[in-house]
Amino acid sequence: MSMRINKELPSPAELKREYPLSDKLKELKNRRDAEIRDIFTGKSDKFVVIIGPCSADNEDSVCEYVNRLAGVNEKVKDKLVLIPRIYTNKPRTTGEGYKGMLHQPDPDKAPDLYAGILAIRKMHIRAMEETGLTAADEMLYPENRSYLDDILSYEAIGARSVENQQHRLTASGMDIPVGMKNPTSGDLSVMLNSVVAAQMGHRFIYRATDVTTSGNELAHVILRGGVDKYGKCIPNYHYEECARLYELYQKKDLKNPAAIIDANHSNSDKKYKEQIRIVSEVLHTRRYNPDLKKLIKGVMVESYLVEGRQNICANMVYGQSITDPCIGWEDTEKLIYKIAEEC
């Protein structure tokens, strides 16, 4: 056989019994979810900043980052809602490379998915307990989200997954905001079709059960730039692109029109310092056009303790990305304060 079973994994219910959320953390998540929901439904004019490492690769450095973020959050919470990126699954274009903590809780050791599902739940809970912030993650594998569905306050569906039927249908059963990224081609219609699908109710098979969903009215788009047939990055955060997105939204019968602008990936051509300038341009777009101010609810930024990136090796730099390059903490702090001033 070309597939073999390595180990039977615990069910989400079993893992939640072993590592449960306390009543205090459940109340915290309910408060955070309500605050974030109000932004996407237009009841609140606060601005969302989804920020953190490209991939969560080390519990201690990730939690240190989120602790620092919590300190900044206290100073800007009247204007911003900071959502830390704790991304535990990493999509790989060719299938090669580090696939995230779910696969490899220790990046320089062999994959261990049993240890991985324990590690990611423990890390998310620790971050909540220490900081009072609930996080965002990417729904790379729909069948795995049940291990964290009582913890997360935001989920993203990536450029390589946004056309997948199971991702769209699973998103329709979520009660938190889910952002649909445009595909790597940059096609906005594909992204918007995903939002249409996620906002509808469906009946399908999920984790060997027959389920029915009611639709997710908080499903929205994330602009992350595209790549043409020659491999050249084509950004889509500029004013004209945002205005075009607004026009396309008007033609769709969708609830709570909303967009998040991803300042990295193909928008920055992975030139991580460009994120600072891109966020500034997005803020200018919002100030200039009231319709776009209502549409653009936030930005997504890749940031870590130490700027840049590194390869996996014996002597890795603590708090530096091992996947895409990120801005460092000093730039992160300045950027968040700048966003708060200009919103």
Beta strands, then each sheet from edge to edge (+ up, - down):
strand 1: 47-52
strand 2: 80-84
strand 3: 136-138
strand 4: 154-157
strand 5: 178-181
strand 6: 203-206
strand 7: 209-212
strand 8: 219-223
strand 9: 226-227
strand 10: 233-234
strand 11: 259-262
strand 12: 296-302
strand 13: 306-309
strand 14: 320-321
sheet 1: 2+ 1+ 12+ 11+ 8+ 5+ 4+ 3+
sheet 2: 6+ 7-
sheet 3: 9+ 10-
sheet 4: 13+ 14+
end
